[in-house]
């Protein structure tokens, strides 16, 4: 791996980790709960319809709400960083 690819990977990881909580809050996954009229509320509604009226414990909506309320866990931070690094590497390959 060359220095340019590494720089894009580090940059992608940093942007993803810093941006994830900002994105979750903006989408409506907040520490006070899911914000009415938000993207999060729409996702929760779709999930409830798909699950016969309930939102599955441990499912996508529950996980996103937990991350929005308490922040990313260590494992989630690692996964977000890895995804950001992969996107950074892909962007670098497209620009070179």
N, C-alpha and C positions, 0 to 999 in steps of 0.2 A: 504494500500500500504506500502510495506517495504522500507527501506532506499536504498537498492540496485536498486529497480525499479525506485525510484525517481531520483537517480543519473543517471541512463541510460536515463531517460526522459529529464532531464535537459541537459545532454550532447548532446542528439539528437537534442534538440531544438537549442542549441547554434551552433552546427555544421551546421545545416540547415540554420539558419539566416546569419551566417558569410559566408557560402559557396555559398548561392544563387547568390549574385552579382558576385562572382568569376566565377561560372558556366555560368551565362548569358554572361559575357564578353568573356569567352573562346569559347562559342558556336557561338559568332558573333553578339550578341545584344549589341552594343556599344553606347557611347554617340554621336558618329559621324554618327550613322546610322547602318544599317545591313552591315556587312563586306562581300565583294565579296568572293565567293567560300567557305563560311562557312556553318555550319549546319543551322544557321539562314537563310541564303540565300536559302538553299534547302527547309526549312520549308515554307518560304515565297512563293517560286515557287509552291509548292504543294497546298498551300492555294489559290493562284491566279488561278490555274487550276480548283480547286474545286468550286471557286466562279465566274466562267465565266470571268476570266481575271483580277479581282480586289481583293484586300485584304480587308476583311470586317473590318470596323471601329468598335472598341470595341471587336474584336475577339481575338483569342489566339495570333496570330503574333503581333498584335498591342499592346496587353497587355504586352507581353514579351519585345518588343522593348521599350515601355515606362519605364518598370522596369529597363532595361539595360541602358537606357539613364539617368534616373532621380533617380534610386534607388527604393526600395520597399516602397509602401505606408504603412501606419499603419495597415490597414486591411490585406494587403498582408503579412506583417511581422508576424502578428498574425497567419495567415493561415499556413505560412511556419514553424513557431515555433511549432504549434500544430501537423503538419505532422511529423516534426522531433521528437517530443516527442513520438508520436505513434510508429514511427519506432524504437526509443530507447527502448520503453517498449517491443516491439515484439522481438528485439534482446536479451534483458535481459531474456525473457521467454524461448528463444531457448538455451541460454547458461547456464541456471541454472537447 
